[in-house]
Amino acid sequence: MLPQSPAEQWHELLKPMLLRMPGLPEDLFRQMRRAKLTFGDRVHCPFLRPFFLSPQDEERVRTVAETIAELGERVVHAALEDKHLFAQLRLREEEERLARIPVGFGPASTASRLDAFLVPDALKFAEYNGESPAGAGYAETLAEIFNELPIMGQFARKYEVHRYSLSAKLLEALLQSYRDWGGPAQKPQIAIVDWKQVPTWSEFEILQARFENMGIPTLIADPRQLQWDGKSLVVEDKKIDLVYRRALINDIVAKPAECAALVKAYTAGAVCVENNFRCKIAHVKAFFAVLTDEQNGALFSLSERELIRKHIPWTRVVADVQTAHYGRHVELLAFIRQQRENLVVKPSDEYGGSGVTLGWETGEAAWDETIERALTAKNGAWIVQERIPVRREVFPYIGRAGRVDYRDMLVDFAPYLFRGKLCGFLTRLSSTGLANVTSGGGQVPAFRVTPRSLASN
């Protein structure tokens, strides 16, 4: 008989606890609302179990994720020197202008996140968020709440449980990049900048409180509140040293008047902006097309090319071209039509699942329409990507009136990288093929667990 998994042991503890404490689900929801764990009106986590990973899982994710982040920085630098490579990323004209503004030293992506599927015999990454990854404050706070649940005390008798200090690591990375940029202030004034109407505003409040508790003055500002006086970027009469930019470059391009102060201060080198505008180069989904296209092989070592082949899905920008599919010559459009069951088509520069079409869930006529939409898109490129294995697990789900049932969920496991180092995870669940909060998915905390019988040996 196989030993129980951590998830099975959690479920075994949970069932009698719910009989003794029927108010536990509603209490969990109240705690989340008090802690600002909401996305619009919804709580983040309608589930009563964390995601568990082993130390071995963590290490294999770390090795690959940190390498991909390193390759992202390499592609940024190479693309700025090589027009042919830059053209493969399909940035818009204004995005290219912003990316080419000199910024001095420091990484393009101080904070980034990879979206991954971790299964026992495979690890595949679907995309790289190199621009403005959300959720670190939520993930850390949610882990703290779960850590205090009465069931965790019982579970921890059998397992050593590790949670991730994301906000401290994020702040440390922001400050190090500020110093690399040349920032002189010992305790720089930070402004977290995004639009007031975004549903993630509550996360900014979480991060503001945590950064200030660590001694760094932090305010939250809408881009329209920023003022440029010719020397400094100012908000509410406070000079800003470091912008933690959560406003997307898409919006900065679309709303130039509202973002003029930020762009002018950035261009003048008067403020450190993280992630800087160069991050867009590796952020677009066409970045994976650059990684997997044989024409760019000279950028990567033999071991890096093998890692790419094993962990990055074959990706191409949708166009009427000839290309290679694992060494085999193909006409790309004919290949996309023939291989519908094994492919995904999506915009190169959208988020929240917008525009994603899963070939295996799409009829032939609708697939042809998707290809045509990708070919004729006026505002940005689209990519095609091979289907990758996904992970599904059963989680206890809190339904109406606090009733708990068990649901089979897709698990999207997304490592956070701060200055290229793995620091924790965003773990999202969905009943459909798209796993993200904006398309209606839920979030659970991730814990690394080690059986105490092994930990003590």
N, C-alpha and C positions, 0 to 999 in steps of 0.2 A: 504493500500500500504506500502510495506516494505521500510525503509529508505535506501538510496544508501550506498553501501560500499565505503571505501576509494578508492579502485581501480576504481569503477564506476565513482566516482567524478573526479578522475584524468583524466580518459578517456574523460569525458565531457568537461574538461578544455583544454585537449590536441588538440582536433579536430579543434576548431576555431584558436588556436594558430599556428597550422601547416599551415593553410591557410594564416595567416598574416606573418609567419616566415618560409617559405619553406626551408630555409637553415639550420634550427635548427638541423636536423639529421647529416648533414655533419660537422657542427660546433662541435657537440658532439664527433664525431669520431676524429676530429683534436685535441680536448682537451685531449682525452684519449691517443692519440699517444704522445703528448707533455709530458704527465704525466707518460709515460712508462707503460701504461695499455695495454700491448700487451703480447700475448702468442705465441712466435715465430713471425710470420708475422700478426697474427689476433688480432684485438682489442677484449677486454674481453667482452664487452657489446654491442650487436647489438639490444638492446631493449630500449624503451623510457619510461619505468616505473620502479620504484623500487618495491620491495616486502614490503608489509605492515603487521605488526603484532600488535596486541593489547597488553596492559599491562598484560592482563590475559593470553594471549598466551605466553608471555615472562616468566611469573612466572611459568606456568606449565612445560615449557621446562627447566627452571633453576632448579627446584626441582629434576627432573629426571636425567638431564645431570650431575649435580654435584654429585649425588649419584653414577652414573655409573663410573665417574672418581675416586671417592673414592674407589669403589670396584676394579677398575683397580690397584690402588696402593696396596690394600690388597692382591690381587691375586699375584702380583709381589713378595711381601714379603713371602707369604705362599708357593709359588712355589719354591722359593730358599731354603726352609726348608723341602719340601716334594717332594721326587722323583716321586711318583705316580702322584701328581698334575702337576709337571713340565712336565712329559711325555705326558700329555693330550694336551699341547700347541704345540707339534710337532716342536720344534725348531731344526735347524740343529746343528751339533756338534760344529762348530766354533761359531755359534750364542750363544750357551749355554756357551762356554768358555768365550766369551766377557761379557755375562750377569753376570757371576759369579766373575768378577774382582771386588774387594772391592772398593767402592767409597765414603764411609763416609755417611754423612747425606744429606737430601734433597730428593725431589720426583724423581721417575723414569721419569715421564713425566711432565716437567715444562710447556710445551705447548702441547695441544692435541685438537682433534676436533672429534665430533660425527656426523655421517651422519644420518639425520633424515627425516621422513615424518610427517608433522604436518597437520592433518585434523581435522575438527570440533569435531568429537567424538573419536579420537584416536591420539596417539603419539607413533610412532615406530622408533627405531634406527636400521639401517642396518649394521653399523660397527663402530669401534672405531679406529681412527688414533692416536695412542699414541706415534708415533715416530717423525715425521717431517712434521706437517701439514702446507701446503703452503697457501698463499692467503690473510693473514691478512693485509699486506701492500696494496695489490690491493683493498681489500674490503673497507678499510678506505678512500683511495684516490678516489675511485669511488663514495662513499657517499658524499665526499666533492664537487665533480664536479656536482652531481645531486642536491646538496643543493643550488648551485648557478644558476641553470637553471631558466629562467624567470617564468616557470610554477610553480615552488616551492613556489614563493612568493604568488601567488594566492591560491595555495593549503593550505598554512600555515595560511591563514585567517580562515580556517574552522577547522584545526587540529593543535594541538601541535605536533611538529615533533622532535624526538630524534634520533641522530646518535651516533655511538659507537667509542670511542677513543682507537682503538685496539693497535696501536704501543706503546703508553704510558703504557698501561696495560701489554703488552708483555715485554717491557723493565723492568718495575717494577718487574715482575715475574722472569725474568732472573737474575736480581741483587739480589733478595731475595734468590733464590736458590744458587747463588754464595756465599752469606754470610753464608747460612746453610752449604755449603760444607766446609767452613772455609776460604774463600777468604779474604785476608787482605786489598786489595786496595779499596780506597774510590771511585775511578773512574776507574774501571778495563778496560784494553784494550780488546775490543771484536773483535773476528774474526768470520764473517759469512762464513761458509765453505761449499762449494759445487763445483761440476764440472763446468768448464767454459762453457761447451756446453749445459747446461740445459736451457730449455725455460723460466724458472722462474728467470733467472739472473736479469731481470729488477726489480723484487720485492726486491731483495737484495739491489739494489741501492736506492730504495725508503726507505727501513728500515735504511740503513746506514745514509742517510741524516737526517731522523727523530731522530735517536738515537744521532747523533752528535749535532743536534739542542737542544737536551735535556742535552747536556754536557758530553756525554759518548763517548770516542774515539772508532771508529769502522772502521774496514777495511773488505774487501771481499777477500777471498782467495780460490784458488783451492787446494784440498788436496796435490797435487804435489808440491805446493809452501811451504808447511810447513817443518820446519827443527827442529830436536831434537838434542840438543847439550849435552845431558846427564843431564842437569839441568832444561832447559826451552824449551818451544815450541816457535819458532821464525818464523816470517814472515817479510821479508824486513827489517831486523835488529831490529824489534820490538818484545819485549817479549809479548806473548799472555797470558792473565789471564783467559779469558772466551771464549770458543768456542760455538757459537750458531750453532749447527750442523744441516745442512740441507742435507748433503750427507747421503744417506740411508745406513743402516747397510748391506743390500744386496750387495751394491757396495763396501763397506769396506771389506767384506768377499771375494768378487770376485776379488778385486785388492789389495792384501795384500802389495805388494811392494810400490805402490803409496800412501798407507795410513799408512805405517809403522811409520812415525814420530808421527802422531796423536795417534795411538794405544799405542806406547811406552810412550808418555807423559801422556796419560790417565792412563795407568797401573802404572806408577811411582807416580801418584797423584800430578803431577806437573802443571796440568791445569784442570780447571772445564769445563766439557763438558755437554751441555744441548741440547737435552735430552740425558741422559746417556744411556749406552748400555743395561741397564736392561729394558728399556722401551719396548724392543722387545717382552717381555713376554706378556704384555697386548695388544700390537699392532696387533699381528696376529689375523686373523678372527676366529681362533679356541678359542679365548678368550670368544666369545659368546657361544660356545659349553660348556665351563667350567661353565659359568653362568647358562645355562639352563639345565644342566644335574643334575638330582636328587641326584646322588652319591656325589655331592659337596655341598649339602644343608646345612651341618653343618657350612660352611664358612660364612653363611649369616643369619641375623635375620629373623623373620617371616615377618616383614614389607618389608624387602629388597627382600625376595623371592617373595612376592606379586608384588612388583614393577618390578622385572625381568619378571615375568609371563605376566604382562600387557604391558610392553614396549620393551622387547627384543624378537625378533623372535626365536622360537625354532630352534636350530642349532646343528648339529653333524658333526664330522669328518667322511668323507666317508670311510667305511671299512666294511668288511664282519663280522658284529657283531650283537648281540641282544642288544636292548636298549628300552627306554621308550619314548612314545609320549604322553605327558600330562597324565601320569599314565598308559597308555595302553602298554602292551608288544608287540614289533614289531621286525621282522627281518629287519634290516635296508635296505639292498639292495632291497629286495622285496618291501618294503614300498616306496623307492625312485622311483622304476619303476611304481608302481601303482598310485602314487600321483603326477605324472609329472606336471599336470596343476597347482599345488599349491606349487611348489618348485623351488629354484634357486640352481645351483651348481657353485662353484667358487674356485679358489686357495686360500689357507689360507693366502698367503703372496705375493699378487700382488697389484698393484694400477692402477688407470686410467681405470678401467673396463676390464682389461686384463683377458681373460679366462672366463668371466662371461657368463653363459648359463641360460636363463630364460625358464623354462620348458613349460610355456604356449605359448611361441613363437617358440617351437622346436618340430619337428616330433618325432615319437617313435623311429625310427632307429637312428637318430642323438642323441637322449637322451641316448640311450644305449651306443653309442660311447663315449659320455661325461662321463658316469659312468665308463666305462672301462679305459678312460684316467685318471680319478681321482684315480682309484684303482692301476694303474701301474705307476703313476708318480714317477720318481726317485729323483726329487729335490723338496721336500716339500709336505705337505699334502693338500688335498682339503676338502672343507666343503659343506654340504647341509643345506639349510636354508628355512624356510617356507616363502611363499609369504606374503608380507605386503601391506596394503592399501597405495596408493600414492595420492598425491595432484596434481591437474591440475588447471591452471588458464589461462585466456586470457591475452596476453601481446602484445603491439604494437611493431612490428619487423621492423627494418630498413633494407630494401633490396637494390638491385642495384639502383644506381643513387639517393640514399637517399629516395626512395619511401617507405612509411610506410603502412604495412597491419597488420592485427590482427591474432595472432596464438595461438592455444591452446597448452600450454606447461606443461610438468611435472616439478614440483618444488621440488628440493632437498634442504632442509633447514638444515644447518650444524652449530651448536653452537661451538664457540671456548671456550676452557677452559684453563685458565692460572693459574697454581698452583691449579687446581681443581675448580676455580670459573668462572662462565659464564661471558664473557666479550664482546661478539658480535657474528656476524654470517657471514658465507659464504653461499650465496644463488645462486644455479646454476639451469639453465633451460635447458630442452632438449625436443625434439619432440619424442624421443624414450624412451625405458625403462631404459637407462643408462644416468645418469645426472652427467657428470663431464667434466671439460675443456679439458682433454687430449683425450676424445673420441668425441670431437666436440661440446660439450655443450657451453652455454654462461653463463655469470655471471651478476647479478644485485645487487645493494646495498639493504640492509635491513634497514628499519626505523621503530621504534616503534611510533605509532600514537594514539593520544587521541583526540576525538572530543572536540572542545573548549567549546561547550555547557555543556559537562560533566566535563571538566577540571576546569571550573570556579565555579562548584557547591561545 
